[in-house]
């Protein structure tokens, strides 16, 4: 049997490898959806003027200042974030790269499982988490801290701030793809503290 064919079948048929590859692709797709949600929904929430029986009441300004920037709600939101200084053109390129990687994992799962892919998943995860963090920190500084500056210490080190969506994504990565010990820490902490909430 050809060595490449043999290696491909070994990759597909090895239970631990196949499970890890499927979990990796799934977590990557979930992370990408979290990133998209952070990009789109925070802006929409910012332009919300309350709620009614149908949900959020989004102001006309949302259409005038955001949706007008692109036919795609996602790309209009990315443009708005860039125009506001939350991200830059390099971040837009990172987003496109992360999106291409996500599409590869989602649409070429069998290729990923059997032959691998042409990018480093761990490195791309880090770029995704970094971009999510950058956007979330921008909102934290320009909305949360701006609304109530007295609620935060003057010498707050933003490097020590972990926004909820970033923590959630990192937890998913640690539990699903990290060591058994790392995953067990989250579970043990939850079990020990679930009755206190």
Secondary structure in CASP SS format (residue, H / E / C, confidence):
PFRMAT SS
TARGET T0000
AUTHOR 0000-0000-0000
METHOD secondary structure of the structure
MODEL  1
X C 1.00
X C 1.00
X H 1.00
X H 1.00
X H 1.00
X H 1.00
X H 1.00
X H 1.00
X H 1.00
X H 1.00
X H 1.00
X H 1.00
X H 1.00
X C 1.00
X H 1.00
X H 1.00
X H 1.00
X H 1.00
X H 1.00
X H 1.00
X H 1.00
X H 1.00
X H 1.00
X H 1.00
X H 1.00
X H 1.00
X H 1.00
X H 1.00
X H 1.00
X H 1.00
X H 1.00
X H 1.00
X H 1.00
X H 1.00
X H 1.00
X H 1.00
X H 1.00
X H 1.00
X H 1.00
X H 1.00
X H 1.00
X H 1.00
X H 1.00
X H 1.00
X H 1.00
X H 1.00
X C 1.00
X E 1.00
X E 1.00
X E 1.00
X E 1.00
X E 1.00
X C 1.00
X C 1.00
X E 1.00
X E 1.00
X E 1.00
X E 1.00
X C 1.00
X H 1.00
X H 1.00
X H 1.00
X H 1.00
X H 1.00
X H 1.00
X C 1.00
X H 1.00
X H 1.00
X H 1.00
X C 1.00
X C 1.00
X C 1.00
X H 1.00
X H 1.00
X H 1.00
X H 1.00
X H 1.00
X H 1.00
X H 1.00
X H 1.00
X H 1.00
X H 1.00
X H 1.00
X C 1.00
X C 1.00
X C 1.00
X C 1.00
X C 1.00
X H 1.00
X H 1.00
X H 1.00
X H 1.00
X H 1.00
X H 1.00
X H 1.00
X H 1.00
X H 1.00
X H 1.00
X H 1.00
X H 1.00
X H 1.00
X H 1.00
X H 1.00
X H 1.00
X H 1.00
X H 1.00
X H 1.00
X C 1.00
X H 1.00
X H 1.00
X H 1.00
X H 1.00
X H 1.00
X H 1.00
X H 1.00
X C 1.00
X C 1.00
X C 1.00
X C 1.00
X C 1.00
X H 1.00
X H 1.00
X H 1.00
X H 1.00
X H 1.00
X H 1.00
X H 1.00
X H 1.00
X H 1.00
X H 1.00
X H 1.00
X H 1.00
X H 1.00
X H 1.00
X H 1.00
X H 1.00
X H 1.00
X H 1.00
X H 1.00
X H 1.00
X H 1.00
X H 1.00
X H 1.00
X H 1.00
X H 1.00
X H 1.00
X H 1.00
X C 1.00
X H 1.00
X H 1.00
X H 1.00
X C 1.00
X C 1.00
X C 1.00
X C 1.00
X C 1.00
X C 1.00
X H 1.00
X H 1.00
X H 1.00
X C 1.00
X C 1.00
X C 1.00
X H 1.00
X H 1.00
X H 1.00
X H 1.00
X H 1.00
X H 1.00
X H 1.00
X H 1.00
X H 1.00
X H 1.00
X H 1.00
X H 1.00
X H 1.00
X H 1.00
X C 1.00
X C 1.00
X H 1.00
X H 1.00
X H 1.00
X H 1.00
X H 1.00
X H 1.00
X H 1.00
X H 1.00
X H 1.00
X H 1.00
X H 1.00
X H 1.00
X H 1.00
X H 1.00
X H 1.00
X H 1.00
X H 1.00
X C 1.00
END
